[in-house]
Amino acid sequence: MGKLKTQSLQKRHSDLANTNKQLEILSNGVFANGELPTFKNKISETNQFPLKAKTLEILQINVGYMCNQVCEHCHVDAGPDRKEIMTKETMQQILDVIKTTGAHTLDLTGGAPEMNPNFRWFVEEASKIGVQDFIVRSNLTIIRANKKYYDLPDFFKKHNIHVVSSMPHWTRGKTDKQRGEGVFDMSIKALQELNAVGYGMPNSDLKLDLVYNPSGAFLPGDQMAMEKDFKKALLEDFEIQFHNLFAITNLPISRFLDYLIASENYEDYMFNLVEAYNPMAVENVMCTNTLSVSWDGYLFDCDFNQMLELPVNSKAKHISEYKTELLEGRNIVISQHCYGCTAGAGSSCQGIVA
Amino acid sequence: MSKTYYDPADLRKFAKITEWSEELGHKFFEYYGKVFEEGALTAREKSLIALAVAHTEQCPYCIDAYTKDGLQRGVTKEEMMEAIHVGAAIKSGATLVHGVQMMNKVNKLDG
């Protein structure tokens, strides 16, 4: 792979590495002067405030912020310099909780989750428990990054992992612009290797889904139309097949917020999000059926709140304190970034919601 | 008062035209929305036509809107530029084809 796209905000000592600074930006400006309604006021118009957590369906675990890539828009601010890595002890606490929850989906994310030294042990132990849908969010290039990862497609297959991977576009230029030079070619190679062991093939139980998020300051187009275009181009150009495409909106936090501000697109982007607000999407936002666990075991309503350091509104703040009755029905913590999940057809880690 | 005729922020106010002529405004937006729905042409193809026409009409609001619309639909910059060349070719062709009228006139007056 070529040179990294950028550096993490933390490494750059950016003001935005401080989450309070991000929250301040999201509350000031067009939201403070009344040009745009706050998210709280907007959902109150349709009596949807406060948003409440329903039954837990998805447990999303962030096993660490370390990553071999430094994508321009990463909401995690991940990169090779990030040292936050989940310990085996925290993983054990999570395994204990998985056994007791009725969650049908376990969703591992990062950083590059595969870079956690206990990743394989965790996958082996968790798969023994037998969750219905076991997702690993793989950035693809990790499979080709080092010899020790070359067997990942077989490892995923062995444990019937549902692989979900990012792919900003079917062209090299747009992908590398967002994710770094050489990422496109390595991703293509990785996808071909996943296809070779059966992932993504028609009628295969080995699920391979792609995540599309826009490469710039605009919202994703229609998910079905994008999926059709992706499938056609990847099949024609590289003989690659996959199952579903999830179109995900970039939320205005972390490195994407930094990009919006630096490119003078922040205000327009917030107008776009608010104009595209869809109350139907609010009904099914992922925070209402998901719990996000950070690398050090703390609980959040979603991965975005985790990155903004907005903990759950519950007495149970840590996985070691997990109790369904303390978390179900809790009020979801919101700010203006939440507009990202309610624009158009909505957005979640599983794609559109409305 | 704005010092220029065009303000990018005015595009956001487009829907307000309905406030001063409700029925016509609504009818226009209903028609507009229907035109851009998926039909015999895909919404993506319509977006590229709109981008080309936006340039021939030299409408800055439309150029902003359909450049962003194209990006949202995964249209590449190469596709966008080709679409604009189609518009430019028709524009220049439309100019040049009038040269025949000039030639006819010259031949009649001074042939």
Interface residues (C-beta under 8 A of the other chain):
Chain A: H169 W170 T171 G173 K174 P214 G216 F218 L219 P220 G221 D222 A225 M226 D229 F230 F271 E275
Chain B: R12 E38 T42 A43 R44 K68 L71 Q72 R73 G74 T76
